[in-house]
Amino acid sequence: MLINEELITERLFGNDLLRDQINFMAVTIGIIQKANPLAEKFMLQMDPNAIEISIPRLIAFKTIQHMRNILDSKE
C-alpha cells in the first residue's frame, strides 16, 4: 500500500525532487506545529508572520542543517 501511495505521489508531483521538496516542507511545518500548538491555527488563517517570516526562516535553517549533515556524513 505504501509503495502504491509513493507511486501516486510521484506521478502527481512530477518527479522525485519535487516530491522530496514537499516532504521536506511537510516535516518542517510539522516541527512548527509541535513547537507551538497554536501554529496550525495561524497557518490556516494565512497569518503573515507565520507564512512570510516563520516558515521560510525555519525552512532555510533546516536546509542548512540538512546540508551540514550531508557534509558530516561524507567526512
Buried (B, 14 or more C-beta within 10 A) or exposed (E): EEEEEEEEEEEEBEEEEEBEEEEBEEEBBEBBEEEEEEBEEBBEEEBEEBEEEBBEEBBEEBEEEEEEEEEEEEE
